[in-house]
Amino acid sequence: MAEIWYMSVDAESIDEAELKHEKPIAECIELLEIIPEKWVCDPESTPQLKTGDDFFDGSGYIFVLMKVDSDEILTLGDDGWKPGWYSSSVSIVGLEKKLRTKPK
């Protein structure tokens, strides 16, 4: 299962993040609108989300991230996916709205 995490732009460790959902990777990719180019770092590292823009970095923005291990990546085939953290453009509010309206 892939993991969906919420992490503040200024988080310095995974201890400052919150695991919110665990879902099959294909479902996470669809929900979070993630592509291989959204890879941030390997699964053992803490994603560094600061942009260098003082205004943005000081905003307290919360990112929605997907964390996936190598076993889960194997289910996708070789399309540029690799284990690690991926950043989503979908906001927390957008994700929660999608989860509420998604048919079961």
Helices and strands as residue ranges (DSSP letters): E 2-8, G 14-16, E 17-23, H 25-32, G 36-38, E 39-41, H 54-57, E 62-68, H 70-74, E 84-87, H 92-101
